[in-house]
Amino acid sequence: MYVKICGLQTAETVATAIGAGANAVGFVFAPGSPRTITAELVRELGQAVPTDVETVGVFRNQPIEQVLEIARAAALTTVQLHGNETLADMEQARDAGFRTLRAFSAAAYAALSPADKLAWESERILLDAVEPGAGVAFDVSLLDGGAPAGFWLLAGGLNPSNVAELAVALRPDGVDVSSGVESSRGVKDGGLIKAFVAAARSTV
């Protein structure tokens, strides 16, 4: 079970996520979030991240040139696009040397035509709630038409108490959490991070 801990802002929480066994640590560059961070700080935090752990930057409806400029400045390994970005944007990010994740709300993914789903099949997909980072789960019946055929992460409303059950029910390749491991909005809790990773891995 691949585990991503997102919205990190401090050396302590990055170290906790890595120590708990997370596969990826995420940093938010999308404007308007209480978890937004600077490229300079992410570059500094990233120096303590092992090479086998992805450093993921989260962007939403920002020009791809700006995304890549920030990603280079932050020394990210991975770009997560969380808005209306296109397949061409994904390819441009990979051409620039980054791994990619494409986030959809579950509703937006369910509304895609079969042809569009097929076009996205080779991408790593993240399915989230309508409002990312709000701690609200999406309606799992939206996936009655089928989950992504390739690698995909489940996000939206996950926490240490429900992640195991949802992972067993929906069978994603991995899970992603932000608000579900916070003691207050935007403030990560080390104990919750450890509990979340342990619960997610208990399904394997």
C-alpha positions, 0 to 999 in steps of 0.5 A: 500500500503506497502512502502519501502524507500531504500538506507538510510544512515542518521538518518535524512532520516530514521526519515523522512521515518518513519514519512512519514509512510514507512513500511520498511527502506532499507540499502544497503550492496551490494558492488559498490553502492554509498549507501553502508553502514556499519553494525555498522551504521545501528545498530545505526540507527535501534535503532530509528526504531519502531518495526512495521517497517522493517529494510531491508538489501540489498545484491547481490551475496554475500555468504549467510554466509556473508549475515547472519553475516552482518545481525546479526551485523546490527540487521536487521529484513529482508534480501533482496537478489538481485542477483542469490540467490536460494530458499535454500538461502532464507530458510537459511535466514529464519531459521536464524530468518530473514524475506526475500525479493527476488528481480528479474529484471522484465526481469529475472522474466518474463523469468522464466518457469511456474514451476520456478514461481510456486516455488517462489510463496510463497516468497515475491518478488520485481521486479526491473529494470536490474540495481537496483538503477539506476532510470530506469523503466523496460518495463511494458509489461514484466508483460504481462505474469502475475505478481507474484501471491503472495506478490510483490513489484514494484521497478525501476524508481519510483518517486513521479510523476509516482508511483500512476499511475504505482501502479494503472496499475500494482496492486503491494502489495507495492512499493520500491524506492531509487534513485527516492527520491534523490536530487543527486545520493546517497543523499536522499531528505526529501521532495521527501520521503514525497511526494513519500509515499503520492503519493503511498498511494493515490492509496488506 
